[in-house]
């Protein structure tokens, strides 16, 4: 079943390529006009849908969030670059910092009666 679907897909693609080549060789100007009109219509539909689906306030907030993320990313990578340069200049042995203690988990052990197990009978 899967093999038949593959063959069918290849036949459709081959026919499409043959049609494009024949259209280009026989009617180049008509083909280019048709393709350009299709691209223009797709762009107009995309712009209209984008404007309808996404209100202006949402666009502004997304742009604002994007700019904040870019600023944070630049700040992060700038700090690592500066600290790397400092480490190259400074060849002193580093002191090990103690890791902060983790908070105690809120789990507790419940004692069971393992000694009172019944024998397994199959």
C-alpha positions, -999 to +999 in steps of 0.1 A: +000+000+000+028+024+009+047+015-022+017+023-044+014+057-027+051+064-034+047+055-071+016+077-074+034+106-058+064+103-081+041+101-112+022+133-101+055+151-095+069+140-129+038+152-147+040+185-129+076+189-139+068+180-175+039+205-175+062+233-161+089+226-187+064+226-216+047+258-203+081+275-201+091+265-236+058+272-254+045+302-234+072+318-212+055+352-208+022+337-199+038+313-174+057+342-157+026+363-155+007+334-140+033+327-114+037+364-105-001+368-101-002+337-079+026+351-057+009+384-054-025+369-045-008+346-019+010+376-003-022+397-001-041+368+015-012+363+040-012+400+049-049+402+053-051+371+075-022+383+096-039+417+102-072+402+110-059+374+133-033+395+152-046+428+167-022+458+168-016+455+206-005+419+203+020+428+176+035+455+197+038+433+227+054+405+207+079+430+193+086+443+228+092+408+241+115+401+212+135+432+218+138+423+255+150+388+246+176+402+222+189+426+248+191+398+275+209+376+250+234+402+241+240+410+278+245+373+286+270+367+258+288+399+265+293+389+301+307+355+292+330+371+267+343+396+293+347+370+320+366+347+295+390+376+288+395+382+325+402+345+330+428+345+303+446+375+319+442+362+354+460+328+359+454+326+397+440+293+410+403+295+414+387+290+448+360+264+450+327+278+462+304+257+482+272+248+465+241+261+482+222+235+501+191+221+485+158+225+502+146+194+520+121+174+501+087+171+515+087+133+513+084+109+541+089+072+544+059+051+554+069+020+573+053-011+558+049-046+572+073-065+551+077-093+577+040-102+574+042-112+538+020-140+527+037-168+507+030-166+470+009-195+458+007-201+421 
